[in-house]
Amino acid sequence: MYEDLAPIVLFVYNRPWHTKQTVEALQQNELTNNSELFIYSDGAKNAEAKGDVAEVRSYIKSIDGFKNITIFEREKNIGLAASIIDGVTKIVNQYGKIIVLEDDLITSPNFLTFMNKALDFYVNEKKVWHISGWNYSINSDGLNDVFLWRVMNCWGWGTWKDRWQHYEKNVDSIMADFSKSDVKAFNIDGVGNFYSQIEKNKNKKINTWAIFWYASIFKEKGLCLNPVQTFVNNIGFDGSGTHCGSANWTEQSSLNLNSAVNYETNITESTIALANIKQHYLAQKKNVWERLVNKLLRVFIRKTPIL
């Protein structure tokens, strides 16, 4: 296994603290010393970002502990989406498989073991397109170590060259191929709202890459593998990221420390996992609604005169 590990590709920009946390967690992995690391550093978007970009670049030059480290420093800012599409395409075409991280992800010490074993296990199973290291904090009743389902999650993931070659970021083409029933299925049978991201890209409100990878997989009826207990936590929901905002992310879970994962051999979508994730989404929506109502009530009470 040590002779044919997937290369790790890390995308960084202007977050020194987050980048350091991500790298230090990755360095705790058993397979780090045998893994090649490629780091893509995007150029500063403006004068304000130059200092932080320079600090990140100084730090990544000090990293050690990997089999080999290659750094690509972009002279200009091309944005996260373009950087990821370009970097993933180049590295996966060269190596045939890939593990991808962004600069705000804390991984379990067994993340690389999980990812590499999964990439090897499903390499010839053409219905499996994507390996995710992250998962929602869902009810695990009725589930084993992993499950397969339709949705792509991009917080620590991997894939293969022959699957990634189908990646398409063509809004008009994708929207033309989606029927109303497709949109509903794409949105986890109406519980989620993923398709709106495609519409926002169409309207130039956002410029993202991941939703198009999900759409590419969905169009080909591919499946994605998730661990039941996450190997990854996202620390980027503090206003520092490109698309993460500043909302408090409540899904910081205990990281999976299991190194002996039993991989799924029934290559169909897990109805149990799908149902549990739907319940999770509905609970999140209920919590958001309750917080909104409580906030409005507090405002109303403050502004209501005492008679």
N, C-alpha and C positions, 0 to 999 in steps of 0.2 A: 504493500500500500504506500509506503514511503517513497517509492520510486515514481509514482504517477499521481501525485497530488494535484488538485486543481489550483491554478494560480489565483491569488487574492487581488482584487482590484479595489482600491480605496479612493473615493472622490472627496477632496477637501477644498475649502475656500478661505473663509476669514474668521474661523472660530478656533482660536488656539486651545482654549480649555477643553472644549468638546473633542477636538481632534486628539488631544493627549489622553483623555479618558478612553476613547475608542481604541487607540493603539495599545495602551497599557493593558486593557482587558484582553485584547487579541494576543498580546505577548504571553499571557498566562496559559494559552492553549498548548496542549501536548504536541501538536503537529506544527507549531510555529517554526521551529528550527529547520524543518524539511520543506517549508512552503516558500514559494516565490511571491513577493509583494510588489505590485505596481501601484504607484500613487499618482493620481492626476490632480494637479493644483491649478484651478482656474485663475485667470488674471483679474486684477482689481477692476471693479465696475466704475469706480470713481475715486477721487483723491481721498475721500473719507475712509475707503476700504484698504488703501495701500499699506498702512501700518500693520493692520491685522493680517493681511495676506503675507507680508514680509515675515511676520512673527511665526506664522504657520510654516512657511517655507524654511525658516531657520530651524524649527523644531523637527520637521520631517527628515532633514538632512542628518539629524543626530540619532535616528532610530536604528536599533540593531536587533539581533535575535532571530532574524529570518534567514532563509537559505540565500536569498539574493533580493536586493531592493532596487527597483528602477523608478525614477521620478521624472514625470513629465510636467514641466512648468509652462503653462500657456502664456504667451506674451499679452494677449488681449482677453477680455472677458467674453466668453461665448455662452455663458449661462449653464445652469445645472443640466437641463434636458439635453442640450447639444453635447455637453461634455460626456455625459453618461452614454448616450447613443454611440458617439465616436469611440470612446474608450472601451466599452464592452465589445463592440463589433471588432475592433482591432485585436484585442487579447483573446476573445473566444475563437476567432478565426485562426489564430496562431496555435492555440493549445487544445482546441476542441471542446473544452469545458471551462467553467469559470465560477468563482465565488465573488459576490459584489457587496460592498459595504459603503455607506456614507459616513460622514464625520460626526454623527451623533448617536451611534449605536454601541451599547455595552453588551458584549457577548459572554456567554458561559465559557468556562475552560474547555468544555467539550463541544463547542460550536463547530470547529473545524472537523472534528471527528464525525459528527453527525452529518455535516454537509458532504464531505468526501465519500462517506459510506453510501449515502443516498444517491449521489451522482453515479457511483459505480453500480449500485443495485438496479437503478432504473435506466441505465444508458441505452439498453436495447428495447426498452418498453416505450414504444413510440407514442402511446397515449399520454404519457407523463411528460409534461413540458417544463415544469418549473418546480424548484425545491425552495421552500421558505424556511428560514430558521426561526421566524417569529410566529406567534399565535395570539389570538384574543384570550382574555381571561374567561374561558367558558366552563360550563358544567362538563366534567369529564366522564360522567356516568355512561356506561355502555361503550366507551371508547378504549382503544389500546394505546400504543405509544404514538402512532401517527395516523393520519387519515388523508384521503384524497377528496378534492372537491373542485368546483369550477373557478373560484376567485384567486387571483394572483395578489400576494402580499410582498412588498418590496423592501422591508426592513431586515436586510441580511438574507440574500437569496443566491441561487445558482441555477445554471442551465447549461445546455450543450449547443454546439455550433449548428447542428442540423435543425434545431428548434428555433434558435435565434434568427436564422436566415429568413424566417417568415415575419419578422418584426416589421411593422408598417406604421408610419406616422403620417397617414393621409386621411384627414378628417372627413373630407367629402366622400371618399371611397368607403370608409367604415360606416358612416351614417347611412349611406345608400344601401348597404347590405343588411342593416338592422331593421327587422320588422317590429311591430308593437310587442309581439310575444317575446322576441329576442331581448328587447329593452327590459321587459319585466324579469326575464330570467337573469339577465346581466346584473340587474339590481337585486339579486337574491330574492327573486319572486316578489319584488315590490317592497321588501323590507329595507333595503339599502337605497343609495342614490348615486351610484357610480357613473351612470350615463351622463349626469349633469356635468361631469368633468370634461367629457368629450365636447359637449355643447359650449362650455366656457372656453375651451381651446379654439373652437370654431369662431367664437365671438371675440377672440383675442383678449379675453379677460385674464387668462392664465396661459402659461406655456410650459407644459409638463410632458414627461415621457412615459411614466409608469402605466397610466390608464390605457395607452395604446398597446403596451405589451399584454395587458389583460385582454384587450379587445382582439389582438392577434391570436392569442391562445383560445379565446372563446369562439371565434369564427371557425377555428379548426377543430372544435370540440375536444380540446386538450384538457388535461387535469393537472392540478397543482397539489403538491404534497406539503402538509403542515405537521409539525409536532403538536401533540395535544398540550404539552407544557412547553412554553416558549424557551428558546435558547438565546433570545435577544430582548433587550429593553431599549426603548427610545428615550433619550434625554434631551431632545431638541425642542420640546414644546415650551420654550421660554422666550419666544419672540426673536430668537437669533437666527432661525433658519429661513430658507427661501420660501417654503410652502407650509411650514409647521405652525405659524401663528404664535400666540402667547397664551392660549388656553391651557388650563391645568390638565395634563393627561393623567387619568386615573388608573391606567392599566399597567402600572409597574408591578410586575409579578416576580415571584421567586424564580430564579433562573434554573433551567433544567441541567442537572449534573450527571445525567445518565449517559454512559458511554457505550452501553450495550442495547441499542434500540432494535426492536423488532419491526421490520419494515412491512408495509402492507402488500399482500400479493393479490388481493381481489381488486382489480383495476377498474373500479367503478366509483362514482361519487358516494360518499358516506351519507346516508339519509339521517343517521343519528347526529353526526357533526353538523350537518346543514341545519337540522332542527334546533340544536343547541346554540348555534351562532345566530339564528333568527331570534331566539329568545333573548340572547345577549343584546342584539340591536334594539329590540323592543324595550328592554329594560333601560338601556342608555337613553332612548328617546323619552321614556317616562321620567327619568331623572332630570333631563334637561328641561322638560316641561314643568316639572315640580319646582325646580330652581327658579325658573322664570316667573311662575305664579307667586312664589314666596317673595321674590324681589319686588314685584308689582304691589303685593300686599303691604310690604314694608314702606314703600314709597307712599302708598295711599294713606297708611296710618299716620306717617309723619306729617302729611299735608292736610289731614282732616282736623279741623278745629275742635277743641273740647268744649261742648256746650254745657 
